[in-house]
Amino acid sequence: MQYTANSLENHWMPFTGNRDFKADPRMMVKGEGVYYWDQKGGKILDGSSGMFCTAAGHCRPEIAEAVYKQLQENDFAPPFQNGHPGAFELAQKVCRLTPDGMDHVFFTNSGSEAVDTALKIAMAYHRTRGEGQRTRFVSRERAYHGVNIGGTSLGGMVKNRETFSGVMPGVVHMRHTWLEENRFTQGQPETGAYLADDLQRIAETYGGTTIAACFVEPIAGSTGCLVPPKGYLERLREICDAHGILLVFDEVICGFGRTGKAFAAQSFDVSPDIITMAKALTNGAVPMAAVAVQDKIYETIVNAAPENAIELFHGYTYSGHPTACAAGLAALEIYEKENLFERAAELSPYFLDRVFSLQDMDAITDIRGYGMIAGIDLAPGDKPGQRGTQLQKDLFWNGLHVKFTADTGIIAPSFVAEKEHIDQMVEILRKIIGGK
């Protein structure tokens, strides 16, 4: 295929400057291990696990073989009033990884769908309990919860919301957790737990009995790796318990080892009522996501319905798709067999030390990190986001992929990366940032 503006015009690309890209395309035509290859044959070190998806590296043959076998055996099974073995097997394996008491999983196809599913589950749970007045939701500034209407409403990233006026009403935002005094903190900041008291103030202002759920990313990912201050998540849990509010952890990025344990809930020792997950669930090979819930939520909704009746009027044509389940089962087997969550925990100190070695650069205004994810803030150029957008392009043509959101780069290597790969990432970052 010829990569010219005319030949690329038909595809309306997501979260992309389409005119800019099509004038100078950056194509990833192959992936293997911790590398991509571009259309010119250049080798690109993947510094962001694609988009935080490929924890076990690219193009794992075990996943490809499982998907191929599944497509030959059963390519599609309608999920409404029918089932197939893979969905039940994968649900069991996911529940072995979730916190205690979270033994039920609802499958979706993306993190965005998982968030909207969690919203519906929260509403159904409270309505079933006779508390249908709980229609309000709480999220945070700088939050990213996907791009469906529910997730857009919860989101706190301005550009993702400002065009879309028809978002869901009844959403209130707490402050984000970035503080000036916590610049260049490796791990959890010592100060900032008091920011969780925003939830208490919201409960006092609107009435705690009107709030259905509080949604937070344990580590705010897409906005640039905002690590929760010590005591912050614990305080949110305490406030939610006091007011009967469900606590939802959006672990689309954190889930499946990014923090050194299966879920950030376990790394921070705070158990939510609901967890959304996606991305690394299938190692990014096939779109899939899931919502795990505390048993009390599932049992309350299911047991309240008449015998033989549908309990939750929600689902997707591709919920628990056989191919996605096959990919998920193969991915989880790789994670377990290769001890990749433990490997992430062991590699994290080296990874963070090397990334934080960049803090002497004048162009970098902050670095944050935890586990196998770190965020780097750049001093803005003439316009916000201009410098980061250009840097992502320059890094690509110099052999490194890093996901940027405006002027913030988010580094999150796969767990099969070696120390020399991390060294190479940091060297390229230093060279290219230093040249700007």
ABEGO torsion letter per residue (X at the ends): XBBBAAAAAABBBBGBBAAAAAABBBBBABBBEABBBBAAGBBBBBAAGGBGABAAEBGBAAAAAAAAAAAAABABBBABGBBBAAAAAAAAAAAAABBBGBABBBBBABAAAAAAAAAAAAAAAAAAAGBAABABBBBBBGBBAEABAAAAAABABAAAAAABAABBBGBBBBBBABBAAABGBBEBBABGAAAAAAAAAAAAAAEAAABABBBBBABBAAAGGBBBBBGAAAAAAAAAAAAGBBBBBBAAAABGGAAGBABAAAAAGBBBABBBBBGAAAGGABBBBBBBBBAAAAAAAAAABBBGBBABBBEBAABGBAAAAAAAAAAAAAAAAAGAAAAAAAAAAAAAAAAAAAAABAABABBBBBEABBBBBBBBBABBGAAAAAAAAAAAAAGBBBBBBEABBBBBBBAABBAAAAAAAAAAAAAAAAAX
